[in-house]
Amino acid sequence: MNKTIGIIGLGLIGGSMARAIKANTGNTVFGYDINENVLTQAIAQNAIDKIIKEDEFCKCDNILVALYPNDTIEFVKKNIDKFKKGTIIIDCAGVKSNICKSLSEFVNGRGLYFIGGHPMMGIEKSGFENSFAHLFDGATMILCKDEFTNIIALKAAEMFFTSIGFLKITITTADEHDRIIAFTSQLAHIVANAYIKSDSAKMQVGFSAGSYKDMTRVAYLNENMWTELFLENKNYLTAEIDLLIAQLGEYSAALKKHDEMELKKLLVEGKNAKMANG
């Protein structure tokens, strides 16, 4: 049975969600964004079927919220009485603890269903103009579960995301998500952003290959979004940064001492960690 999906925020993620739904399902897509130009583009490019007004949120079976974390909480709380009973609300922000703490009990106690989500796919460029239908093909969708989660709604969310291209669904808790994502995503963005600041980067042309491109790709980021994500997850992220600094210090010390055995040991440890953990 086809459904009506409302997408709040038509940036890279929301825009790509809209396009993926249109490309892979028969569902109707309603779009909502504060940027009128984005809405005009979305209609013209057939990424959405209709621009939705606030008094039409009640027509949606599912609501995908693709906003910054604090904006997500504000949007849902402000509009909670405009959604029809049984609506599944899923957010797509890159941190989960504060959002799930703020919204899970709040939403699920009103005859609605909230699930914290995080699509594990993106590119270094943001905005609707960079969205595309196949962004999520083969990707992982993380869904967060707690004591307020409705299992039927969770299963429905799993089936929905699989239908639009996601290959794997990972079920976890909000805290576990934030702890792991600090290492797998946020630390990588911090390292790339710091690494590219070396004066040597100005002379990299003709001296760089795949490793340089891999290391620096995500240095080009949306500073507004990532600042909010980093601060929301500062405890886990700073722990990872401090650990990395300590580990880099070991390499630096071995080099300064010209300690061949210690340097080789460190390199073997890193190689074995990669083999063991992928």
N, C-alpha and C positions, 0 to 999 in steps of 0.2 A: 504494500500500500504506500503510495507516494505521500510525502509530507511537505509541509511548508517550513523552510528553514530561514530564520532571521539571522543575519550576520551584522554584528555591531562593530564598526571599524573596518574600513576597506583598505588597509595598508598592504604590505607584502603578504602577511599571513592571512588576514581576512579576505583580501582580494583573491589570493590563490585558493583558499577554501571555496569561495564562491565559484570560481572557474572550475575547480575539480568536481564540485557537486553537479554543475551544469553538464560537464563532459562525461560523467560516469553514471549519473542517476536520472530518474524522471522527476525528482523533487523540484518544487518551486522555490526560488531563492529571492528573499527580500533583503535589501541592503540599507544600512543606515550609517551615515558618516557626517561629521560636522563640516566637512569640506564639500561645498556644492559642486565644485569642478570635478572632484573624484566621482561623485554620484552621476554626473553627466557622462563621464567617460565609461563608467560601469554599465550604464544603460546602453550607450552607443555600441559598446563592444560585446553586448549580450552576456556580460558576466553576472548580471542579476536580472530578474524578471520585473522587479518593481522597487521603487524607492519607498521605504516604509516610514510612516509617520508614527509618532509616539502613541497615538490612540489606536494604532493597528497592531501593536505588539501582541495583542490577544489573539491574533490570527495565526501566530506561529506555533508549531508543535515543538520545535527545538530552537534554542537561541544560542548562537556561538558568539562569545564576547572576545574580540581580538583587540583589546586596549591595553594600555600600561596598567600595572598592578593596582595602583591607587584609583585610577579612573575606572577600573573594572568594579571595584567595591562600591564606589560612588554610584555608578550607573545602575547596578543591580538593586541597591537599596532604594535609590530614588524611584525606580520604575517597578518595584516588586508587585504593586497592586494592579499593574497593567497587563500582567501575564495571565494567561488562562490556566486553570487547574490542570496539573499533569504535565506541564511544560518542562522539558529537560533543558537546563541552563548549563553550558560548559564554557569555561574560560580557557584562553590559550596563552596566558602569560608565562614568562620564563622562570618565575618563582612561585611557590605554592603555599607556604606555611601561613602567611598573614591572610592571603585570600581565602583559603579554606577555613581558617579559624573564624574569619569575619562572616563568611557566607554559608557555610555548609549547614549548620543548625538553623540559621536565620531563614534560609530558603526552604529547606526540607520540612520545616515546621509549619509551612503555609500551603501545603498541598502541591508544592512544586518540587523539582528534583535538581540539586546542584551537584556537579562533578568538576573537580579541578583537573584541567588538562594541559598538556604541553607537547605540541608537535615538534619532534626532534629533527627539524630540517629548516634550513634557511640559507640565505646568501648574504654577502656582505652589503648589498644595496637594499634600501628600504623603499616603501611607497607602493601605491597601487600600480604605477607605471612599470614596476619591475615584477609584478605578480604574473604567475602563469599556471596553467591547469595541472601540469605534471610535477610540480614542486615536491609533492609528497609521495610520489611513486616509489615504493620499496622502503619507505621511511618507517620509523617507530613513533607511535603515539603513546604518550604516557598519560594514564588516568589515575587519579588519586582517590583512595577509598578510606573512609573513617566510619565511626559508629553511627553516623547519620545517613550514610549512603544507602540508597535504594538499589538492591541487587538487580532488579528487573531493568531499572533505568540504566545501570552500569552495563548490563549485557546489550541493551539497545544501542548505547554509545559505542561499544566495541564493534558491533555489526555496522553501524553507520560509518565509522572511520575506515573500516576495512573496505567498504563499498566505494570509497573515493580514492583509493590507491595505497593506503598505509598497509605495509606488509606485516608488521608486528605491533601488538598492543601490550604494553607493560603496565601492570597494576601494582601500585606502591602506595606508601603514605606520603603526605605532604612533607614531613620532616625528612624522610629518607630521600625524597626527590631533591630537596634543597641541599642536603649534605653531599650527594653524589654529583649534582649538576655544578656545584662550586668547583669541582675538579675537572669534569669532562668538558665543560663549556666556558664557564666564567673565567677560570684561571687561564685558559688558552687565549681568550680575548685580552686579558690584562698583559700576558707575556708578549703577545704580538704587538700590542700598542706600545709597550715599553721598548721592545727590541728594535723597532723601526726608528726610534729616536736617536740612535747612534749616528754620529757624523759620517761614519763609513757608508751609511745608506745612500748618501749623496753620490758615491762613487761606485755603486753596485752594477751599473750597466756594463755589460760585457764580462762581468765576473760572477754573475749569479745564474743559478739554474733552478731545478725543482725544489730543492730544500729551502731556498730563500723565499720562493713564491708560497710554498706551503706554510712557512713560519709567519709570513706577513699578511696573508689573505684577509684575516679577520681584524687586522689593525684598522681597516677602514670600516668604521661602525657608526651607528646612530648614538651620539654621545648623550642625548637626553634619555633615551630608553635604557641604555646600559648603565648610566649613573643610578637610575632608580633601581634597576635589578641588582646591581652590586651592593647598594646600601641596604636593600631589603634582606640581603643574604650575607651581611658583612661578617658575622661570626664564623661561619663555615669558610667563607672566601679568604679572610685574613689568616685563618689557620693553614690553608693550603699555600698561600703566598709565603708565610713564614717558613713552612717546611721546605718549599722550593729554594728559598734563599739559603737555608742551612745546607741543603744538598749541593747547590752551586758552590758554596764556600769550600766544600770538600774537594771539588775538582780544582778550584783556584789554588788551594793550599798544596795539592799534589804537584801542580804545574810549577809553582814558585819554588818548591823544594827540589824540583827535577826528580821526583820520586816515581820512577817508571813502574815499579811493581804496584804501588798504590793507585796510580792512574789506570793501569790495566785492570786492576780489581774493580774499580768503580765502573769502568766501561763494560766489563763482563756482567756486573750486577744489573746495569741498565738493559743490556741485551737480553739477559735471562728474564727480566721483568716484562719486557715486551713480548717475548715468546710465551710467557705464562699467561699474560693478561690481554693479549691481542692489540 
